[in-house]
Each structure stands twice: as structure tokens, then as C-alpha cells.
């Protein structure tokens, strides 16, 4: 598969609400092609749908990912999935990623000759597939403090639940050929409606990421969200070099840095309830592993390439 592609991709991954969107926007500013058709979180719709289909086939989901493990451990299933995805990548369907202008020029994603990649937090779960398809891919993996991630997930899911309450009241009595469950049933994540559930999911993603990364030899760059937003320029220069983005202009770098808000690092410390939750989970091995077990003070560079 690697010989078919002129340029190997950059795979951006990390737990949901960990800064993958910020990372993608920054790299896009620096010249990394992330797709012609992207949705609001800077995710290429083409790869977004492929990941969604893979998880669905495994009977897994972003917030209930465990069935994916059995999926990858079955050689025949892995082989079939690899060939299906490879066929889609090399087909005309890649126009959804390339856009018509690039598609007419290159005719195939395999011939695309500039640095490219895609962002999806669920790459953490589907990495075994992508690593097999792209042996020369580079992986950018971002980690954020578990309490901030948990809080952000809970806020998002509670907002979504509130929206669904409104939709339920407005649409329940409307005539329709579809069932009520289809039209107005709950579609969010019950797991992430609590800090405990969201934090547990954070540890699950970190465990999967480390498990898959330990089994592959791909180049990877691992960084903490807090370090990125507190010292963006050196991290952006390192990211640009890692991703093969050359000739970065100073105005490009400044435009990218202007998107960064350092106040979002360790946001939980200003909330007494979240600070109390932090003290309950600070001894978790994953908190200690990434330097999150202490009340935050000065920022330390924790970026690794290799």
C-alpha cells in the first residue's frame, strides 16, 4: 500500500476535547492539506465517514469503543476491512477529500504530491488499520488534562441533551411515517453526562493510544495541549518540521499563533467543584504518567519525536 501513495499522510489523533481541532487548524494554517470538504471541527468528511463505518461494523462507538479491540484481533476481519478501505481510498470516492480541482489534476489520492492528512479523535481507535495501510504515515498525538477533557465533554453533552429536550417538545406530536424513537429519541452519550464517566473515557482513549503506538514503528510526535498553548511558537515550528511543511513564513506562524488561547490550559483550577474532582482522580496512573497529578504550576516541555 505504501508504494501506491506518493506522499504518506499525517494522522492527527487524541481524545475528544483534547485540542485535536486546534491542532488541525494550526497545521492547516501552516500548509498541511486536511481535505477540501471538512466539517466544523476541521475533520475531513471522507475520513470521518470511513472511521464511522469501521466503528459501526465493529459494533463500537466513540464513547463505547471496547468492541473495536476484538475487531482488530481477528485476522480475516482485519484483512477484509483493509481491502475495503484501500479500494475506497484509490477510487473516485476520494474526490470528497481532494475536491474536484485536485481530483481533476491528480486523478487519485495516491498521486497527490503535497503534505496531507486528516484529523479525527477516533483515529485512536482505528489506528491499527491506518498504520497497516500507511506504513510511512506520521502520527501527531495530543493529550490534555483529564479533568478539563471531562468537563468539556460533560458541558457538550448536557447542551446537546437540552437541545434534544426542545426538539422533543416541538416534534413529538407532529405526524410522521418514522417512529418516535427515530425522530425524537435520545442520541447523545449517557456515559459523558457525568464527570466520572467522561474521565473514565479519557483513560480508555489513552490506554488504546499507547497500546497501538507500542505495536507500530511509525514516526510520532506526542505533545500536551497545555504545552502547545503556553508556548505555541516552538511547538508549531517542531510540528511544521515533523509534518514536512517547509518555507513557513513568519506571517503564517503569527496567524496561527493568534488562534491560541493560553487561558484554556488547566481551566479546571478556577472551579471549586472541578478542583475537588481533580483531587479525587489525581492518583490515577494516567494522570501521573502525563504529569497531571499535581496542581499545575509552571509549564514544562513534554514533546517527543521518534
N, C-alpha and C positions, 0 to 999 in steps of 0.2 A: 504493500500500500504506500509506503513512504516514497518509493521511486516514482509513483504516479503524480506526486504533487511537487511542483517547482519550489514552493515555499511552504515550510511546515508552520502550523498555526501556533498562536499564543492562547492558552486555555486559562481563563480567569475564573477563579472559584473561591469559595468561602461561605461560611454560614450566612443565612439570610440576615439582613440588617447589620452586617459586619463591615460595610463600606465597599462592597463589590461594585455598586453603582457609581460611587465617587471614583473608584479606581478606573472603571471603564471610561468615564467621561474625561478623566485626565489623560489617559492613554490615547483616546480619540483626538484630543486637542494636540497631542504630540505627533499624530500621524499614523497611528495604528488603525487599520481598516477593520471595523467591527460590524459591518453589514449595511446595506442600503436601506433595509426595512427593519427598523428597530422599534420596540415599544417603549413605554415611558421610563422604564428602569434601565434603559440602554442595553436591552437584550435583543439580539437578532432573532426575529420571529422564526426563521428557518431552523436554527438550532434549538430554540425554545420548544418548538413543536416536536422535534426529534427526541429531546430529553423527556418530554411529557409522554410521548408514545412508549418509550422504553420503560418508564416507571409504571405506566398503566399495564403493560404486558407482564411486568413482574408482580402486579397487584400491590404496588408500593405507591407512596405519595411523598411529597416534600416533607410533611410533618409526621409520617408513619413510614420511615424508609426501610425498616429491617428486612422485609421480603426481598429486597434487591440483592442481599448477600447470597441467598440461595440461588438466585438467578445467575450470578456470575460464577458460581461454583459448579454449574452444570455445563460441561464442555460442549455438548451438542447445542444447547440453547445459546451459549456464547457464540458458537460458530454461525448459527443461523442469523442471529442479531447482527453480527459483524458484516455478513454479506448483504443483508437488507440495507443497513445504513450506508455501507460502501456504495451500493448501487444508487441510492438516492443522492449521495454526495457527487457522484460522477454524472448524474443525469441532468436533464434540462431543469429539474426542480430547483437546482442551485441558483436559478435566476432570482429566487426570492431573497437570497443572501446577497448575490452580486449586484442585483439591479440590472435593468435592461442595457444600460450603457456599457457596463463592464462585461455583461454576458455576450453582447454582440462583438465586443473586442476580443475577449479571451475564449469564448465558447464553452469554457469549462472552469470550474473552481480549481481543477488540477493545474491549469496553465496560469493562474493568477500569479503575478510576479512581484508583489509588494507585501510588506509585513501585514498579516491579517490574523484575526482570531475572533473569539466570542466570549461573552460573559454570561454565566448562569450559575447561581449558587448551587444548583443541583448537579453541576459538574463534579462536585464532591462525591456524589452517589454513583455517577455514571463514568467516573474516571477510568476504570478498568477497560471499558470499551474504547474510549478515545485514545488511551495510551497504546492500545493494540493497533488501532487504525493509523495513528500518527506517532511512530517511534521517535521521531525527531522533534516533536512538539515541545514547547517551553511552557512551564506551568507557573502562573503567578497566584499565590495563595495568601489571602489576607485573613487575619484573626483580629477580633475585637473583644473587649472586656465582656465577660458573660452576663454581668448584671445589666449593662447598657443594652446588650442584644436582647435579653429577656424583656426588659421594659419596653423597648421599641416594638417588639413582636406583640406584646400584650396590648399596647396602645393601638396598633394597627388592627388587630383582630377585634378589639372592642368597638372601634369605629366602624368596622365592617358589619359587626352584629347590629349596631344602631341603625345603619343604613338598611339592613335586612328587616328590621322591625318596621321601618317606614314602608318599605316595599310590601311587606306582608299586609299591613293595614290597607294600603292603596289597591292591591291587586287580588286579594283573597276572594272577593265576591264577583270579580269580573268573569264573564263566561269565557271558556276556552276549551279546546279539544285536549289540551295537555292536563295531566293530573296536577293536583295542588302541590304535591311533593316536588314535582319538576319545576313548577312555576315559582313557588314561594318558600320551598323548604330550605332549611339551613345548609349553607355551603362552605362555611368557614372552618377554622381549626379549633376544635374544642381543647386540644392539648395546649394551645398557646393563649388561652384565655386567662391563664394563671402564670405568675412568675415562676412557680416551681416547675410547671410543665414546659414553659419556654426555655428555662435554664437547662433542664434535662435534655431538651432537643439540641441545645448548643453543645453539650458534652458529647452527644451522639454524633454530630457532624464532625467534631474534632477527632473523635475516635476513628471514624471512617476515613477521614482525610489522611491521618497518619498511617492507618493500615494500608491504604492503597499506595501512598507515596513510598512506603518502605519496600514495596514489591516491584517498583519500577526504577529504571536508571535515568529517567528524563531529567534534564536541567530544570531546576525550580528556584523560584525566589519567594521566600516566605517573609512577610512583614506584618507588623502590628499596625492596626488602624491608628492608634494613639501616636505612634512614632511618625507615621505619614503626615498627619495633620499638624503636628507640632514642629516638624522640620521638613516641610514639603520639598524644598529645592534639592537637597542632596538625594532624597529618595526618588524624586522624579528623574534626576539625571541617571541614577542607577537603573531605574526601570526602563528608561529610553535605551540605554546601552544594552540591557539584557534582552529587550524585545527587538533589537536590530534597527532602531529608529535613529537614523543619522541626520546630521545637519539641523539640529534643533536650534531654532532662532531664539534669541533672548525674549522677544515679544511673545513667542509661543509659550515659553516657560512661564512668563509673567501672567498671561491669560489663564493658564492652567492653575497657577497658584492662587489667583483671585477667587477661584471656586471653593477653596479650602477654608473651613471654619474650625479653628483650633478649639473653640469652646465646646465642641461636641465630644471631645475626649473626656472620659471619666465624668460624664454628665450626672451620674447617679449620686455623686458626693453631695450635691446640693439638696437632695430629697431625703429627709429623715427615714421615711419608710423604706426606701431603696438602700440606704446605708445600713439599716438594720438587717435587711435581707442579705446584703453583702457579708456581714459578719456571720451569718448562718451558713453561707456557702464558701467562704474564703479558704477553708481547708480542703476543698475538693481538689483532687490531684491535677485536674486540667487547669484550675486557677493557678496552682503553684507552678505548673510546667511552663506557662506563658508569662509568668511574672505578675500575676494579678491577685496574689494572696495578701498583699499589703495595701493599706490606704495609699493611694497614688501620691507621689511626690514629684521628683524630677523625672524627666523623660530620658529613657536610655535607648540607644540604637540597638534594634534587635532584628536587623535584616540579614538574611543569609542567602547566598547564591551557591549553587552546586548541583 
